[in-house]
C-alpha cells in the first residue's frame, strides 16, 4: 500500500512539477517521493510523512510532514487553511512541533501541530536535507555550500508538493501560510522574499508567522556579535570545516533523565540535572535570550523550570537535535546581520517586496521585541505583533523563553490560540 501510494504521488508530482518548471523557464528537477507512511496521533488526526528525493546526491532528500484530520483512513479532510512549519537550527519538525512523540508523560494532544489540526487547519512541515544526514556519514564535505539558499529552494519544493496533494487531482490548491521558530522564523521571511520573485501563478506563500526571531536587528551590539561570528564562520569554511557536531546535546539530555544526581561531565560543579537546566535557562549572546524560563536558587543555579516540564526540556535535548548542521547556514545569516553584501547570499535581498500578512510572535525572555525590527522591513500593511510576557520587565532573565512558546504548559492559551485566531481571521 505504501509503495503504491508513493508511486502514485510521485506521478502526480512529476506532471505538475514538469508543467510548473516549463512555465517558470526551468529544467524539471529530479524529484521523487521515495517513501510514505501514516499513523494516527489523536482521534481522527493522522500524521503522514513523505521522503522526497530532491537531487542526485546520496543525501539530497527532504522529508515532508502532514498532520490533518481524516474523513477515513488515507482520506485527508479538505480544509481551506493550511500552514507549513519549518524547524530551527538544528531541530527536526516532528519532535519540535509534536512533542508528545518524544515525551510519554505529555498529554497526547498537547502540541501546536495537533491543536491546529483539531481546529481545521491542514498542518505541514519540512525537515531540511541536512537534518536527515545520519550520524555515521563519513565525508560531510557536501555540506560546504548547503546554506540558506538551499533550504529556501527545498522549501519551495515542499510547498509545491503540498499544494498539489491538497488539490483536487487536476489542479493544485492555493498558497500556504508559513510558520517557524528561531531559524524557522528566518526561513518564513526568506521563503516569502523568494516567493516575490516567482510568477504570480506559481507563488506558494499566503502569509507568514515568524516565531521569536528575525533576519536583521537594529541593535549595534547584535551587529558587532554577528560580525565576529561571521569572521569565525569564514575561517571555518576556508579551513575545510563545514559542519557542527550536535551530538553532545543528546548526552546532556540523556544524562539529565537517566542519572540526574550524577556529576555532569560538562561541569563538575553541577549535577546532570542542574546542568541540563543551565543549558535551557542561561542567556545566549548579545541578545540575552534563553530557551526556557527557570527558577533560580540564591546562587543563581536553576532548580526547576517555570513554564515547561524539565523532563520535556531534557527530551528535546535528547531527541530533537540532528547530528550535524552546516556552518554555511550561520555564514549566510551572520553576513546579513553584519551588513555584508555578498553576491552568493541573496535570501534577504527582497524583504522589502513582501506584501503578504505577517504575525510575529515573540517571547519576552527570548528574542522578544528584538525580533520586531524585521517586521518593519517588509512592505506588508498587515503586520501583527504579539510578545508573550509573564514577568515584569526587570525579570526578563526568567521570563517566558524561546522554547516555552511551543513547550510551555500554557502555550495553548498564550501562543497557539492567538495563532489559530489569526489564521481564522485571515481566511
C-alpha positions as CSV (number, residue, x, y, z in Angstrom):
1,X,0.0,0.0,0.0
2,X,2.7,2.5,1.0
3,X,4.8,1.7,-2.2
4,X,1.7,2.1,-4.4
5,X,0.8,5.4,-2.7
6,X,4.3,6.7,-3.0
7,X,4.4,5.8,-6.7
8,X,1.0,7.4,-7.4
9,X,2.0,10.6,-5.6
10,X,5.3,10.7,-7.4
11,X,3.5,10.5,-10.8
12,X,1.1,13.3,-9.8
13,X,4.1,15.5,-8.7
14,X,6.1,14.7,-11.8
15,X,3.4,16.0,-14.1
16,X,2.6,19.1,-12.1
17,X,6.2,20.0,-11.4
18,X,7.2,19.5,-15.0
19,X,4.5,21.9,-16.1
20,X,5.4,24.3,-13.4
21,X,9.1,24.3,-14.3
22,X,8.3,24.8,-18.0
23,X,6.1,27.8,-17.1
24,X,8.9,29.2,-15.0
25,X,11.6,28.6,-17.6
26,X,13.4,26.0,-15.7
27,X,14.5,22.4,-16.3
28,X,12.4,19.8,-14.5
29,X,14.1,18.9,-11.2
30,X,14.9,15.4,-10.0
31,X,12.1,14.9,-7.6
32,X,10.8,11.6,-6.4
33,X,8.6,10.6,-3.4
34,X,10.6,7.7,-2.1
35,X,8.5,6.7,0.9
36,X,5.2,7.4,2.6
37,X,4.0,6.3,6.0
38,X,1.0,7.2,8.2
39,X,0.0,6.9,11.8
40,X,-3.0,8.1,13.9
41,X,-2.0,10.7,16.5
42,X,-5.2,11.7,18.2
43,X,-8.9,10.7,17.4
44,X,-9.2,11.4,13.7
45,X,-6.0,13.3,13.4
46,X,-3.4,11.4,11.2
47,X,0.3,12.0,10.6
48,X,1.8,11.5,7.2
49,X,5.5,11.5,6.3
50,X,6.8,11.7,2.7
51,X,10.5,11.3,1.9
52,X,11.3,13.3,-1.2
53,X,14.5,12.9,-3.3
54,X,15.5,16.4,-4.5
55,X,18.8,15.8,-6.2
56,X,21.4,13.3,-7.4
57,X,23.5,13.1,-4.2
58,X,23.2,10.4,-1.5
59,X,21.8,12.9,1.0
60,X,19.8,15.1,-1.4
61,X,16.4,14.5,0.2
62,X,13.9,16.2,2.4
63,X,11.1,15.0,4.5
64,X,7.6,16.5,4.2
65,X,5.1,16.1,7.1
66,X,1.4,16.4,7.2
67,X,-0.9,16.4,10.3
68,X,-4.5,16.6,9.3
69,X,-8.0,15.4,10.2
70,X,-9.2,12.5,8.1
71,X,-12.7,11.5,6.9
72,X,-11.5,7.9,6.8
73,X,-8.0,6.3,6.7
74,X,-5.9,7.8,3.9
75,X,-8.6,10.4,3.1
76,X,-7.5,13.8,4.5
77,X,-10.2,16.3,5.2
78,X,-10.5,19.1,2.6
79,X,-9.6,22.2,4.6
80,X,-9.4,25.8,3.4
81,X,-6.5,26.8,5.6
82,X,-3.0,25.3,5.6
83,X,0.3,26.2,7.3
84,X,3.8,24.8,6.8
85,X,6.2,24.8,9.8
86,X,10.0,25.0,9.5
87,X,12.3,23.8,12.2
88,X,15.1,25.6,14.0
89,X,18.8,25.1,13.7
90,X,19.3,22.3,14.5
91,X,15.9,20.7,15.0
92,X,13.5,18.2,13.5
93,X,9.9,19.1,12.6
94,X,8.2,16.3,14.4
95,X,9.9,16.5,17.8
96,X,9.7,20.3,17.9
97,X,6.1,20.7,16.9
98,X,4.6,17.4,18.1
99,X,6.3,16.9,21.5
100,X,4.1,14.0,22.6
101,X,6.0,11.9,20.1
102,X,9.1,12.1,22.4
103,X,7.7,12.5,25.9
104,X,5.2,9.9,27.0
105,X,4.2,12.0,30.0
106,X,2.8,14.8,27.8
107,X,-0.9,14.7,27.0
108,X,-1.3,13.2,23.6
109,X,-2.9,16.3,22.0
110,X,-0.5,18.8,23.6
111,X,1.3,20.1,20.5
112,X,0.7,23.1,18.3
113,X,0.5,20.9,15.2
114,X,-2.2,18.6,16.7
115,X,-4.0,21.6,18.2
116,X,-4.2,23.4,14.9
117,X,-5.2,20.2,13.1
118,X,-8.0,19.6,15.6
119,X,-9.3,23.1,14.7
120,X,-9.5,22.5,11.0
121,X,-6.0,23.7,9.9
122,X,-4.1,21.5,7.5
123,X,-0.7,21.4,9.1
124,X,2.5,20.7,7.1
125,X,6.2,20.6,7.9
126,X,9.6,20.1,6.4
127,X,12.8,18.5,7.5
128,X,15.9,20.2,5.9
129,X,18.1,17.9,3.9
130,X,20.9,18.4,6.5
131,X,18.6,17.2,9.3
132,X,18.4,13.8,7.6
133,X,22.1,13.1,7.3
134,X,22.8,10.1,9.6
135,X,25.4,10.2,12.3
136,X,27.5,7.5,10.6
137,X,28.0,9.6,7.5
138,X,31.8,9.6,6.8
139,X,32.5,12.5,4.4
140,X,30.4,15.6,5.1
141,X,32.2,17.9,2.5
142,X,28.9,18.0,0.6
143,X,27.6,20.4,3.3
144,X,30.1,23.1,2.2
145,X,27.5,25.0,0.2
146,X,24.4,23.9,2.0
147,X,23.3,27.4,3.1
148,X,20.0,29.2,3.5
149,X,19.5,29.4,-0.3
150,X,19.5,25.6,-0.4
151,X,16.9,25.4,2.4
152,X,14.7,28.0,0.7
153,X,14.6,26.1,-2.6
154,X,13.9,22.9,-0.8
155,X,11.1,24.7,1.0
156,X,9.6,25.8,-2.3
157,X,9.7,22.2,-3.4
158,X,7.9,21.1,-0.3
159,X,5.3,23.8,-0.7
160,X,4.7,23.0,-4.3
161,X,4.2,19.3,-3.4
162,X,1.9,20.2,-0.5
163,X,-0.2,22.4,-2.8
164,X,-0.5,19.5,-5.3
165,X,-1.5,17.0,-2.6
166,X,-4.1,19.4,-1.2
167,X,-5.5,19.9,-4.7
168,X,-8.3,18.2,-6.4
169,X,-6.2,15.9,-8.6
170,X,-6.3,18.2,-11.6
171,X,-5.0,21.5,-10.2
172,X,-3.1,22.4,-7.0
173,X,-4.7,24.2,-4.1
174,X,-3.8,27.8,-3.2
175,X,-0.8,29.1,-1.3
176,X,0.0,28.2,2.3
177,X,0.9,30.1,5.4
178,X,4.4,29.6,6.7
179,X,5.5,29.4,10.4
180,X,8.6,28.6,12.3
181,X,10.5,29.0,15.5
182,X,14.1,30.5,15.6
183,X,15.9,29.7,12.3
184,X,12.4,28.6,11.2
185,X,11.3,32.2,11.6
186,X,14.2,33.3,9.4
187,X,13.0,30.8,6.9
188,X,9.5,32.2,6.8
189,X,10.9,35.6,5.7
190,X,13.5,34.0,3.3
191,X,10.9,31.9,1.5
192,X,8.4,34.7,1.4
193,X,11.1,37.0,-0.1
194,X,12.0,34.4,-2.7
195,X,8.3,33.9,-3.5
196,X,8.0,37.6,-4.5
197,X,10.4,36.8,-7.4
198,X,8.2,34.0,-8.8
199,X,5.4,34.5,-11.3
200,X,2.1,35.2,-9.6
201,X,0.6,31.9,-10.6
202,X,3.5,30.0,-9.1
203,X,3.7,31.7,-5.7
204,X,3.4,29.4,-2.7
205,X,3.1,31.7,0.3
206,X,-0.1,33.3,1.6
207,X,1.3,34.8,4.9
208,X,4.0,34.2,7.5
209,X,4.1,33.6,11.2
210,X,7.7,34.0,12.4
211,X,8.2,32.8,16.0
212,X,10.8,34.6,18.1
213,X,13.5,35.6,15.7
214,X,14.2,37.9,12.7
215,X,16.5,38.3,9.8
216,X,18.1,41.7,10.7
217,X,18.4,43.5,14.0
218,X,18.8,47.2,14.8
219,X,20.9,46.9,18.0
220,X,24.6,47.7,17.4
221,X,25.8,45.1,19.9
222,X,23.9,42.4,17.9
223,X,25.6,43.6,14.6
224,X,29.0,43.5,16.3
225,X,28.5,40.0,17.5
226,X,27.3,38.9,14.1
227,X,30.5,40.4,12.5
228,X,32.7,38.5,15.0
229,X,30.8,35.3,14.3
230,X,30.9,35.9,10.5
231,X,34.7,36.1,10.7
232,X,34.8,32.7,12.5
233,X,32.4,31.2,10.0
234,X,34.5,32.3,7.1
235,X,37.7,30.9,8.7
236,X,36.0,27.6,9.3
237,X,34.8,27.3,5.7
238,X,38.3,28.3,4.4
239,X,39.8,25.6,6.7
240,X,37.5,22.9,5.3
241,X,35.3,22.7,8.4
242,X,31.8,22.6,7.0
243,X,29.5,21.4,9.8
244,X,28.7,21.4,13.5
245,X,28.5,18.2,15.5
246,X,25.5,18.5,17.7
247,X,25.6,15.1,19.4
248,X,26.8,16.4,22.8
249,X,23.3,17.8,23.3
250,X,21.9,14.3,23.1
251,X,24.2,13.3,26.0
252,X,23.2,16.3,28.1
253,X,19.5,15.4,27.8
254,X,20.1,11.7,28.3
255,X,22.1,12.2,31.5
256,X,19.7,14.6,33.0
257,X,17.0,12.0,32.5
258,X,18.8,8.8,33.3
259,X,21.3,9.9,36.0
260,X,20.0,13.3,37.3
261,X,22.0,13.2,40.5
262,X,25.3,12.3,38.9
263,X,28.2,14.7,38.4
264,X,28.0,16.4,35.0
265,X,30.9,15.6,32.6
266,X,30.4,19.1,31.2
267,X,30.7,20.9,34.6
268,X,32.0,19.0,37.6
269,X,30.4,21.6,40.0
270,X,26.9,20.7,38.8
271,X,24.7,17.5,38.7
272,X,23.5,16.3,35.3
273,X,20.0,17.6,36.2
274,X,21.4,21.1,37.1
275,X,23.5,21.3,34.0
276,X,20.5,20.3,31.8
277,X,18.6,23.2,33.4
278,X,21.5,25.6,33.0
279,X,21.6,24.8,29.2
280,X,18.0,25.8,29.0
281,X,17.9,28.9,31.2
282,X,21.3,30.6,30.5
283,X,21.4,33.7,28.4
284,X,22.8,33.5,24.9
285,X,24.8,36.1,23.1
286,X,24.3,39.9,22.7
287,X,20.6,39.3,22.8
288,X,20.2,37.8,26.3
289,X,17.7,35.2,25.3
290,X,17.1,31.8,26.9
291,X,15.3,28.7,25.8
292,X,13.2,28.1,28.9
293,X,12.5,30.3,31.9
294,X,13.7,28.9,35.2
295,X,13.5,29.1,39.0
296,X,16.9,30.0,40.5
297,X,18.4,29.5,44.0
298,X,20.3,32.1,45.9
299,X,23.4,31.3,43.9
300,X,21.7,31.7,40.6
301,X,21.6,28.0,39.8
302,X,18.3,26.8,38.4
303,X,16.5,24.1,40.3
304,X,13.3,23.9,38.2
305,X,11.6,25.4,35.1
306,X,8.7,27.9,35.4
307,X,6.7,27.2,32.2
308,X,7.8,23.9,30.7
309,X,8.3,20.5,32.4
310,X,12.0,19.7,32.9
311,X,11.5,16.2,31.5
312,X,10.2,17.6,28.3
313,X,13.1,20.0,28.0
314,X,15.5,17.2,28.5
315,X,13.7,15.1,26.0
316,X,14.0,17.9,23.5
317,X,17.8,18.0,24.1
318,X,18.0,14.2,23.7
319,X,15.7,13.7,20.7
320,X,15.3,17.0,18.8
321,X,18.8,17.6,17.5
322,X,20.0,16.3,14.2
323,X,23.6,15.0,14.4
324,X,25.0,17.7,12.0
325,X,24.2,21.1,10.7
326,X,26.0,23.2,8.1
327,X,28.2,26.1,9.1
328,X,27.2,27.7,5.9
329,X,23.8,28.5,7.5
330,X,25.4,30.7,10.1
331,X,27.8,32.2,7.5
332,X,24.8,33.3,5.5
333,X,22.8,34.6,8.5
334,X,25.7,36.3,10.1
335,X,26.7,38.0,6.9
336,X,23.3,39.6,6.6
337,X,23.2,40.6,10.3
338,X,26.7,42.1,10.0
339,X,25.7,44.2,7.0
340,X,27.9,42.3,4.5
341,X,26.6,42.3,0.9
342,X,27.8,39.1,-0.6
343,X,26.8,38.1,-4.2
344,X,26.1,34.5,-3.2
345,X,23.9,35.3,-0.2
346,X,20.6,36.6,-1.5
347,X,17.9,35.3,0.9
348,X,17.3,38.7,2.4
349,X,17.5,40.8,-0.8
350,X,13.8,41.1,-1.3
351,X,12.4,41.5,2.2
352,X,11.0,44.9,1.2
353,X,9.0,43.2,-1.6
354,X,7.0,41.1,1.0
355,X,3.4,42.4,1.0
356,X,1.5,39.4,2.5
357,X,0.3,39.3,6.1
358,X,2.8,38.9,8.9
359,X,2.1,37.7,12.5
360,X,5.2,37.9,14.7
361,X,5.0,36.1,18.0
362,X,7.9,36.7,20.4
363,X,8.8,35.6,23.9
364,X,9.8,38.2,26.4
365,X,12.6,36.0,27.7
366,X,13.6,35.0,24.1
367,X,14.3,37.3,21.2
368,X,11.1,39.1,22.1
369,X,11.0,42.7,21.0
370,X,14.4,42.3,19.3
371,X,12.6,40.3,16.6
372,X,10.2,43.1,15.8
373,X,12.7,45.0,13.6
374,X,12.4,42.7,10.7
375,X,8.6,43.2,10.6
376,X,9.4,46.9,9.8
377,X,11.5,46.0,6.8
378,X,8.6,44.4,4.8
379,X,6.1,46.2,2.7
380,X,3.0,44.5,4.2
381,X,0.3,46.7,5.7
382,X,-1.0,43.8,7.6
383,X,1.6,43.2,10.4
384,X,0.6,42.0,13.9
385,X,3.0,41.6,16.8
386,X,2.4,39.6,20.0
387,X,5.0,39.4,22.7
388,X,4.3,36.7,25.4
389,X,5.4,38.2,28.7
390,X,4.7,36.6,32.1
391,X,7.1,38.7,34.3
392,X,7.9,42.3,34.9
393,X,10.4,44.0,32.6
394,X,13.2,43.7,35.2
395,X,12.8,39.9,35.4
396,X,13.5,39.2,31.7
397,X,16.1,36.7,32.7
398,X,13.4,34.3,33.9
399,X,10.5,35.3,31.7
400,X,8.8,33.2,29.1
401,X,11.5,31.7,26.9
402,X,12.3,30.9,23.3
403,X,11.2,27.2,23.6
404,X,8.4,27.9,26.0
405,X,6.4,29.2,23.1
406,X,5.9,25.6,21.9
407,X,6.6,23.5,25.0
408,X,5.1,25.6,27.8
409,X,2.2,24.3,29.9
410,X,0.2,27.4,29.0
411,X,1.4,27.6,25.4
412,X,-2.1,26.7,24.1
413,X,-3.6,29.8,25.7
414,X,-0.7,32.1,25.2
415,X,0.6,31.1,21.7
416,X,-1.5,28.5,19.9
417,X,-4.9,30.1,20.3
418,X,-3.8,33.5,19.1
419,X,-2.1,31.9,16.0
420,X,-5.3,29.9,15.3
421,X,-7.4,33.1,15.6
422,X,-5.1,35.0,13.3
423,X,-5.3,32.2,10.7
424,X,-9.1,32.1,11.0
425,X,-9.3,35.9,10.7
426,X,-7.3,35.7,7.5
427,X,-9.4,33.1,5.9
